[in-house]
Amino acid sequence: MKSKDICFKSTKEEVAKFFAEYFRINEDVYNNLIKEYISGDILPNLSQEDLSYLGLRKISIMKWENIMTKIKINLKEIK
């Protein structure tokens, strides 16, 4: 899965799959993303603390922030 495959309309399952494939998260983090209903419209609003609470490691959070700047347009609602 590539970063362009995740967008504002991505479901919680698609987001969890994206993180699993790109960041190789463990099953607990995968389940946390689904349980906390982290969908594409939520992602731009998550802080480092939120990501840490979900179980992401610091290195994954830093990688996510770099990716986020590249795909921010995909994560905004198009009106």
N, C-alpha and C positions, 0 to 999 in steps of 0.2 A: 504494500500500500504506500502511495506517495502522498506527500503533504497536500497536494492539490485535491486529493480524494476526500478531504475532510472540509466540511463547510458548515454554515449556519444551520442548515437543515439536517445535519448528521444526527442520527439517533444515539442514545446512550450506548447501545451495543456496537455501533460503528466507531464511536469514540474509543471505547474500551479496546476494540480490535486494533485500531490505529496505534494506541499506546502499547499494546502487547507486541505488535510487530515492529514498531520503530524503536521502542525503548526497552523491549524485552522485560516487561514488568512481570512480577510473579502473580500467581492466581489470586492472592489476597487483594492486591492493588486492582487487578482486573475486576474483581467482584465489588470492591469499594466504588469504583467508577460507575458501575451499574446501579448499585444500591443507593448511591447518593444522586442518581439521575443526572449525571454529567453529560449533557448533550452538546451539540455544536453551538447552540445559542448561549450556553453557559460558559464555555471555555474562555472567551476574552475577559470575563469578569473574575476569574480565579486568581488569587494572590499566591505568592510563594508559600505562605502559611497554609492555605487551602490545599495546595498540591502536596505539601508535606503531610498534612492530616490524612490525605488519601493514601499515603504510603510511598510516594515517589521519593527516590533518593535525591540528594542535592545535585549530583551530576545530571540526572534526568531532568530536574527542574531547570537547570541552566540550559540544557539542550532544548527543552521546550520553549524557553523564552526566545532563543535564537530562531527557532522555527516559527514561532508566533509572529515575529516581525515580518517574516516572508509571506505568511498566509493570512494576515489580518483581514485583507479584503474579502477572502472567502468566508470569514467568520462574522462578517457584518451582514445584517439583514438588508436585502435589496428591496427598496420600496418602489 
